Amino acid sequence: MGFAALAVIASAAAAQSSTRELRVLTPSDSDLVPVAIAAAKTLEPDHAGRVKFAGVMVNGHEARAASDAVVKAIDGERVDDSRRVPFVICRQGESCPEVENARNDRTYAFTNIRATADTVFVGGTERSTAHGERPLCIVVARAGQVWTAAGTRDVRNAKRCGE
C-alpha cells in the first residue's frame, strides 16, 4: 500500500477519532513497539545523521523496552530527557560550525500514544536549544499486520494528538 493510500486512511481515521474511543497504549501492549518504531522512522536526524531519542513514555514513566527497541531499529542515539544545554568550546575569532550543529540538533520523545483499532496517534516533543520545545503528532496506520507512519498533524499540545 502506498504512502498516499495510507495518508487517506489516516486522514479518515483522524476525522473519525472524535467518535471512536481512543485507548492509551501500555508497556505490555503488543502494538507499542512496532508503532513507536514506525513513528520514529519519520524523525529528522541530527547533523551527524543519527536521531537523538529520549524515550517512549507511558503514563509519565518510560517504557524502557520500547525505547531501546526504537533506538536499535533506527540506529539512533539514546539521550536522557534532561533539559541540559549542549556546549561546544571554540576559539574566539574562528569559525565554529559545531556550535550551530549543537544548537540545532533535535532530541525527540514520545509522550502520548493513543489508538483506535487501525490508527495510532503518537504525541511527543521535539527539543533543540535553538528552537525550544515543539509538540509532535505522528499518525501511524495499520496496513494488514504492518504499522506504517502515515503523516503528521499540527498540534499545539502533544496531549491533544488524535483529538
GIKA-V977703 format. One record per helix or strand of 3 or more residues. SS is the DSSP state (A for helix, B for strand). FROM is the first residue (numbers start at 1). LEN is the number of residues. If there is no record, write none. Layout:
ss={SS;SS}
from={FROM;FROM}
len={LEN;LEN}
This chain:
ss={A;A;B;A;A;B;B;B;B;A}
from={3;31;52;64;97;107;119;132;146;158}
len={14;10;7;10;8;9;10;12;7;3}
